[in-house]
Each structure stands twice: as C-alpha cells, then as structure tokens.
C-alpha cells in the first residue's frame, strides 16, 4: 500500500510538471508541485474509497445495483464519466485553494482532468 502511494505521488508530480510545460494556461510554481500532488493523492484515496471497488460507500448504499446497471447501460462509460467529473472538481478546487496553481481556461481544466484520469487508469491497471 505504501509503495502504491509513493508511486502515485511520483506519477502525479510528473504529470503536473508535464502539464506545466505542455499547456500555456496551466501555471504552477515548481515548489508547489509536490504540495498539489499530495492533495491529488489524498483526494484520489477518498474518491476511490467512495466510488471504486466492491466494498465502498457507494456500493454499500446502493447495494451495487444502481452502479452496475448504469455501467451496463452505458457500456462502462458511467464509471469513466464520474471519475472525469471528480477530476475536474479536484483541479478546480486546487486552483481556487492555492495561489501557486492557476488554470486560466476551461479547456485547460478539461485537458488537465483528462490527463489525471488517464494517469489514474494506468495506475489502477498496474496496482
């Protein structure tokens, strides 16, 4: 578990650095990258507990039926969409909570959330 957290932290640090270099509207101070990465890891743990796996809060509250039906109807896109929406909210909140991260456009916010979604997907497949 600790190794997974460390790898996730390092991947998120690298992701933030790449976003900083690739997107002109994504501005983050170099010293803030580890802090924002820690925030992203913490929120991902909470969201993963609430929405992921089989023994999570969402599955316990709905007995897993609603989530399973929506994933079946949408061919799995429901889970991806929910994760993407949470990633947008996470980046928006991080932008508003700190002056050291600035996302200047909605398009950049969406691209950043998509990159975080891809990183989470890859990490989920590895671990």
N, C-alpha and C positions, 0 to 999 in steps of 0.2 A: 504494500500500500504506500509506504514512504517513497519507494523508488518511482511509483506511478506519479505521485505528487511532484517530485523533483523533476521528472521528465516533462510533465505537463507545464510546470513553471518555466523550464528552459525553452520549450516549444513556443509558449506564449510570449516570452521575451523576444525570441527570434521573429515571431510573427509581427509584433509591434514595431520592431526595427525595420522589417521589410515594408510594412505599411507606411512607415515614416518616409522611407526612401522612394517608394513607388507612387504614392498619392500626394499630390501637392496640397490638397486641402486637409490632410491628416498631419497635424503638428503635435509632436510630443517631445519634451525635453529628454535628453539622454538619461539624466538621473532619475526621471520619473518612470522609465520603462519597467524596472523591477517592481515598483510600487503598484503600477497599473496591472502588471502581470499577476501579482499576488491577489489583487481584487478580482481579476477574472477567474483565477483558480478557485478562490473562495466561493464566488457566486456559482461557478460551474458545479462545485460539490453540492451546494444547496439545491440547485435546479436539478441536478442529476438524481438526488435523493427524492425530490418531489415528483419528477416526471419519468425517470428511467426505470430500468429493472423490473422485477416481478413483485417485490415486497415494498413498494414505495407508497407514499401517501395517496397519490392519485389512484393507484390500483386498489388500495385498501378501501378508499372512499367509494369508488365506483365498481368495486369487485372486478376490475379489469375489463368489464364487458363493454363499456362505452368506448374506451380507448381501443380495444380490439376491433369493434365494429367500425369505428371511424378509420382506423388503419386499413381494414379490409376494403372498405368502400373506396377509399382514395388511393389504394394500392401502395400504402406506406407513406404517402406524401403528408399525411396529417402529422406524423411524428417529426418529419423534416421541417414542416412549416412552423410548428410550435417551437422547436429549437431555434429556428431562424428569428422568430419574433422575440424570443427571450434574448438572443444575442444582440438584436437591435436595441432593446431596452437596456441591456447591460452597458453597451458602448455609449448610449445617450446619457445614462446616469453617470457613468465615469467622466464623460465630458462636462457635465454640469457640476459634479462634485469637486473637481480639481481644476486649477488654472493652468496646470502643466500639460494638460491634454486638451487640444482644440480640434474639433471636427467641424469644418466650415460649411459643408454642403450635405444635403440629404442623400445624394448619390454616393458620396464618400462613406457615409454612415452605413448604407446598404452594402457596399463593397466590403467594408470592414467586417460587418456581421457575417457576410457570406464566407469570408476568409476564416473567421473564427469557427464557423460551422464546419468548414472543410477540415480545419485542424482538429476539432473535436471528433469528427468522424474517423479520421486517420488514427488518432489516439485510442478511440474506442475499439477499433479493429486490432490494434497492436496489443492492448491490455484487455 
